[in-house]
């Protein structure tokens, strides 16, 4: 894809899973990458090394995205190291299994706020810190990694549903506000993906111990891979995706 060489992408939660795949996909297209992690520095270092091996600049930055002060320290360091960040991917988050899955009437407010802090407020923190400097660049891109859950709004998942819906509302609002500055804002919404989080969800809800058990039941005969999400993200930020903004791309094989 064109238009990515020399750009810099900061991907939150990119030490593993979807985030790591996105970082490597950007690197393969010539973009430098800032890799955010919260606790697993070793995993983040491995992702950074894999990115460097394809010839781009890559470094790791620790921050809990729920904490604005940590986000500011991270973004200040990344901007000092790279000179700019023209692609922000808000990917960091936790699943509903982190707090349990209950009926709305049985859900403690603090559980909802915990997921909102990661998905909605974490994304807001990062946008506040990085979007202003994008206004002076030739192009800026913000990608929110949401979920098909924000479209399904299924039962027993109010924490995740509300948090991802908030993230999507933030994206649509931001897209309208920043278009005049050449900034594109889009949502990529995965279905089930072959990650640790995906396995944890399926184990919790259906007792699945290996996602390969689900391959034959999935569209096209396999569970979506992190690279499938990464490819959609890279496309929206490429020259080929230059006329796409304020859109949700659902990557779930065409069915819930």
C-alpha positions as CSV (number, residue, x, y, z in Angstrom):
1,X,0.0,0.0,0.0
2,X,1.1,3.6,-0.6
3,X,1.5,6.5,1.6
4,X,2.8,4.9,4.8
5,X,6.6,5.1,4.3
6,X,8.1,7.6,6.7
7,X,4.9,8.0,8.8
8,X,4.8,7.2,12.5
9,X,2.1,5.1,14.1
10,X,1.5,4.8,17.9
11,X,-0.5,1.8,18.7
12,X,-1.8,1.4,22.3
13,X,-1.9,-2.1,23.7
14,X,0.5,-3.4,21.0
15,X,2.6,-5.9,22.9
16,X,0.5,-8.8,21.8
17,X,-2.6,-9.9,19.9
18,X,-4.3,-7.5,17.5
19,X,-2.1,-4.6,18.6
20,X,1.1,-6.4,17.9
21,X,-0.2,-7.5,14.4
22,X,-1.0,-3.9,13.6
23,X,2.4,-2.7,14.6
24,X,4.1,-5.3,12.4
25,X,1.8,-4.6,9.5
26,X,2.6,-0.9,9.6
27,X,6.3,-1.6,9.8
28,X,6.1,-3.9,6.8
29,X,4.6,-0.9,4.9
30,X,7.4,1.4,5.9
31,X,5.9,3.2,8.9
32,X,7.8,3.8,12.1
33,X,6.0,2.4,15.1
34,X,5.7,3.4,18.8
35,X,4.6,0.4,20.7
36,X,2.6,0.9,23.9
37,X,2.4,-1.7,26.7
38,X,1.2,-1.6,30.2
39,X,2.9,-4.5,32.0
40,X,4.5,-6.9,29.6
41,X,7.7,-5.1,28.5
42,X,9.4,-8.3,27.3
43,X,6.6,-8.9,24.8
44,X,6.6,-5.3,23.7
45,X,10.4,-5.5,23.1
46,X,9.9,-8.5,20.9
47,X,7.4,-6.7,18.8
48,X,9.7,-3.7,18.5
49,X,12.6,-5.9,17.4
50,X,10.4,-7.6,14.8
51,X,9.5,-4.2,13.4
52,X,13.2,-3.1,13.3
53,X,14.1,-6.2,11.4
54,X,12.0,-5.0,8.5
55,X,13.9,-1.7,8.4
56,X,11.9,0.9,10.4
57,X,12.4,2.7,13.6
58,X,10.5,1.2,16.5
59,X,10.5,1.7,20.3
60,X,8.4,0.8,23.3
61,X,6.5,3.0,25.7
62,X,5.0,2.0,29.0
63,X,1.6,3.6,30.0
64,X,-1.7,2.6,31.5
65,X,-4.1,4.3,29.1
66,X,-6.6,4.9,31.9
67,X,-4.2,7.3,33.5
68,X,-3.9,10.7,31.6
69,X,-0.6,11.6,33.3
70,X,1.0,8.3,32.1
71,X,-0.4,8.9,28.6
72,X,1.1,12.3,28.5
73,X,4.5,11.1,29.6
74,X,4.4,8.4,26.9
75,X,3.3,10.8,24.1
76,X,5.8,13.4,25.1
77,X,8.6,10.7,24.8
78,X,7.3,9.4,21.5
79,X,7.0,12.8,20.0
80,X,10.6,13.6,21.1
81,X,11.9,10.3,19.7
82,X,10.0,10.4,16.4
83,X,9.3,14.1,15.8
84,X,5.6,13.4,15.0
85,X,2.9,10.9,15.4
86,X,0.6,11.0,12.4
87,X,-1.3,7.7,13.0
88,X,-2.9,6.8,16.3
89,X,-4.5,3.4,16.8
90,X,-6.5,3.2,20.0
91,X,-6.4,-0.6,20.6
92,X,-5.7,-1.0,24.3
93,X,-8.6,-2.5,26.4
94,X,-9.9,-5.3,28.5
95,X,-12.8,-7.7,27.9
96,X,-16.0,-8.1,29.9
97,X,-14.6,-11.3,31.4
98,X,-12.3,-9.0,33.5
99,X,-15.3,-8.0,35.5
100,X,-17.8,-10.7,34.8
101,X,-20.9,-10.9,32.5
102,X,-24.2,-10.1,34.2
103,X,-27.6,-8.7,33.5
104,X,-27.9,-4.9,33.5
105,X,-29.8,-4.9,36.8
106,X,-27.1,-7.0,38.4
107,X,-24.1,-5.0,37.1
108,X,-22.2,-2.8,39.6
109,X,-21.6,0.7,38.3
110,X,-17.9,0.4,39.1
111,X,-17.6,-2.5,36.6
112,X,-19.0,-0.4,33.8
113,X,-16.7,2.5,34.7
114,X,-13.7,0.2,34.7
115,X,-14.3,-0.8,31.0
116,X,-15.2,2.8,30.1
117,X,-11.9,3.9,31.6
118,X,-10.0,1.6,29.2
119,X,-11.9,1.9,26.0
120,X,-13.6,5.3,26.0
121,X,-11.5,7.4,28.3
122,X,-8.2,5.9,27.3
123,X,-9.0,6.7,23.7
124,X,-10.1,10.2,24.7
125,X,-6.8,10.8,26.6
126,X,-4.8,9.7,23.5
127,X,-6.8,11.8,21.1
128,X,-6.4,14.9,23.3
129,X,-2.7,14.4,23.4
130,X,-1.9,13.6,19.8
131,X,-4.6,15.0,17.5
132,X,-3.6,18.7,18.0
133,X,-0.1,18.0,16.5
134,X,-1.7,16.1,13.6
135,X,-3.4,19.3,12.5
136,X,-0.1,20.7,11.3
137,X,0.8,17.5,9.4
138,X,0.0,16.7,5.8
139,X,-2.4,13.9,7.0
140,X,-3.4,12.4,10.3
141,X,-5.3,9.2,11.0
142,X,-7.0,8.0,14.1
143,X,-8.3,4.4,14.2
144,X,-10.5,3.0,17.0
145,X,-10.4,-0.7,17.5
146,X,-13.9,-1.4,18.6
147,X,-15.9,-4.6,18.3
148,X,-19.0,-6.1,16.7
149,X,-20.3,-6.0,20.2
150,X,-21.2,-2.4,19.8
151,X,-23.5,-3.4,16.9
152,X,-24.9,-6.6,18.5
153,X,-25.4,-5.1,22.0
154,X,-26.0,-8.6,23.3
155,X,-27.3,-9.5,26.7
156,X,-25.1,-10.0,29.7
157,X,-22.4,-7.7,28.3
158,X,-23.4,-4.2,29.3
159,X,-19.9,-3.3,30.5
160,X,-18.3,-4.0,27.2
161,X,-21.2,-2.8,25.1
162,X,-21.3,0.6,26.8
163,X,-17.6,1.1,26.7
164,X,-17.2,0.3,23.0
165,X,-20.3,2.3,22.1
166,X,-18.7,5.3,23.8
167,X,-15.5,4.7,21.9
168,X,-17.5,4.7,18.6
169,X,-19.4,7.9,19.6
170,X,-16.0,9.5,20.3
171,X,-14.7,8.5,16.8
172,X,-17.7,9.8,14.9
173,X,-17.6,13.1,16.8
174,X,-13.9,13.5,16.3
175,X,-14.2,12.7,12.5
176,X,-16.6,15.6,12.0
177,X,-14.5,18.0,14.1
178,X,-11.1,17.2,12.5
179,X,-11.9,16.6,8.8
180,X,-11.0,20.3,8.0
181,X,-7.5,19.6,9.2
182,X,-7.0,16.5,6.9
183,X,-7.4,14.1,9.8
184,X,-9.3,10.8,9.0
185,X,-11.0,9.0,11.9
186,X,-12.3,5.5,11.4
187,X,-13.5,2.5,13.4
188,X,-12.3,-1.1,12.8
189,X,-14.7,-3.5,14.6
190,X,-13.5,-7.1,14.8
191,X,-15.7,-10.1,15.6
192,X,-14.1,-13.1,17.3
193,X,-10.3,-13.0,16.7
194,X,-7.7,-15.7,17.5
195,X,-6.1,-14.0,20.5
196,X,-5.7,-14.6,24.2
197,X,-8.7,-12.3,24.8
198,X,-10.8,-14.1,22.2
199,X,-10.0,-17.5,23.7
200,X,-10.7,-16.3,27.2
201,X,-14.1,-15.0,26.1
202,X,-15.0,-18.3,24.3
203,X,-13.8,-20.3,27.3
204,X,-15.9,-18.2,29.7
205,X,-19.1,-18.2,27.6
206,X,-18.9,-21.7,25.9
207,X,-16.2,-23.7,27.6
208,X,-14.0,-23.6,24.5
209,X,-10.3,-24.5,25.3
210,X,-8.9,-24.2,21.7
211,X,-10.2,-21.8,19.1
212,X,-9.4,-24.4,16.4
213,X,-12.5,-26.2,17.7
214,X,-14.5,-23.3,16.1
215,X,-12.8,-23.1,12.7
216,X,-15.3,-25.2,10.8
217,X,-18.2,-23.1,12.2
218,X,-16.6,-19.8,11.2
219,X,-17.1,-17.9,7.9
220,X,-14.6,-19.1,5.3
221,X,-13.6,-22.0,7.6
222,X,-11.3,-20.3,10.1
223,X,-11.4,-18.0,13.1
224,X,-10.3,-14.4,12.1
225,X,-6.6,-13.8,12.6
226,X,-5.0,-10.7,14.1
227,X,-3.4,-10.0,10.7
228,X,-6.9,-9.7,9.2
229,X,-7.7,-6.8,11.5
230,X,-4.2,-5.3,10.9
231,X,-4.8,-5.3,7.1
232,X,-8.0,-3.4,7.5
233,X,-6.3,-0.8,9.7
234,X,-3.4,-0.3,7.4
235,X,-5.7,0.1,4.4
236,X,-7.7,2.9,6.0
237,X,-4.4,4.8,6.7
238,X,-3.0,4.2,3.3
239,X,-3.2,6.5,0.2
240,X,-5.7,4.0,-1.2
241,X,-7.9,4.8,1.8
242,X,-7.5,8.6,1.7
243,X,-11.2,9.3,1.1
244,X,-12.5,7.2,4.0
245,X,-13.4,8.8,7.2
246,X,-16.1,8.5,9.9
247,X,-16.7,4.9,8.8
248,X,-16.9,1.6,10.7
249,X,-15.3,-1.4,9.0
250,X,-16.6,-4.6,10.6
251,X,-14.2,-7.5,10.1
252,X,-16.1,-10.6,11.1
253,X,-16.5,-12.6,7.9
254,X,-19.9,-11.1,7.2
255,X,-21.9,-12.5,10.0
256,X,-22.4,-12.2,13.8
